[in-house]
Amino acid sequence: MIFWSILSVLLVVSDRVTKFLTVNNLDLGESITVIPKVLDFTYVKNTGAAFSFLADKSWSQLFFKIITYKSVNVFRISNLI
């Protein structure tokens, strides 16, 4: 359990560090090669969720928020019984 907790923290920290470095060192649309043919970083903006899913902030975003909220509450209540 402790291994997975440490791994999760390391992944989140590395994600935040790479985002910080990207925003502060690259122009929008610019790429940098870290390992040729293996790893490139490109600075792009994503205004929606994964792959710009629900980027238009329409009624569907509210729908998914409500469904998520209700699902979490049902799960929590079912674990109390």
N, C-alpha and C positions, 0 to 999 in steps of 0.2 A: 504494500500500500504506500509506504513512504517513497519507494522508487518512482511510482507513477505520479505522486505529488511533486517530487523534485523535477521529474521530466516535464510535467505540465508547466511548472513555473519557468523552467529554462526555455521552453518553446514560446511562451508568452513574452518573456523578456527579449528573446532574439527577434521576435516579430516586431516588437515596439522599437528596438534599436535599429533594425533595417528600415523601418518606415521613417524614423527620425532622420537617419543618414540620407535616405532618398530625397525627402522633402527639402532638406537643407543643402544638398549638393548637386541635384540634377534639375534641369529645366523640364517643364511639362512635355512629355513625348520623347525625352532623351533616354538613351539606353547606355548601359555600361556592362561589359563582359567581365565576369569574375573568373569563370573557368570556361575556356573556349569550347564551344559545341555542347556544353553541359549546363552552365548557369549564367543567365543574363538578368539584370535588373532593368526594368523600364518604368519610368514614372508616368502613371496614368491616374485619372480621377474616376471614381465610381460613385455615383450619387445614390445608387439603390443598394439593395441587399446583394446577395451573391449573383454575380453576372448581370447586374442592374435589374434584377427581379424586383418588380413593384416600384421602379424609379419614379413613376409619374405620381406617386402618393395619392392614388385614387381610393375609392371605397374599398377596394380589395385589400389594401394595407390594413385598414381598420378591421376588416373581417378577420384577417389572419391574427391580428393582435388579440381580438376577442376570443377566438378559438384557442389560441395558445394559453391565455389566461384561464379559461374554463378548464382546459385539459390539465394544467398544473394543479388547479384546485381539486379536481376530481381525483387525481393521483395522490395528492396529500391526504385527502379525506379517506380514501380507500386504504391507505397505509395506517391510519389511526384506528381502524376497525379491527 
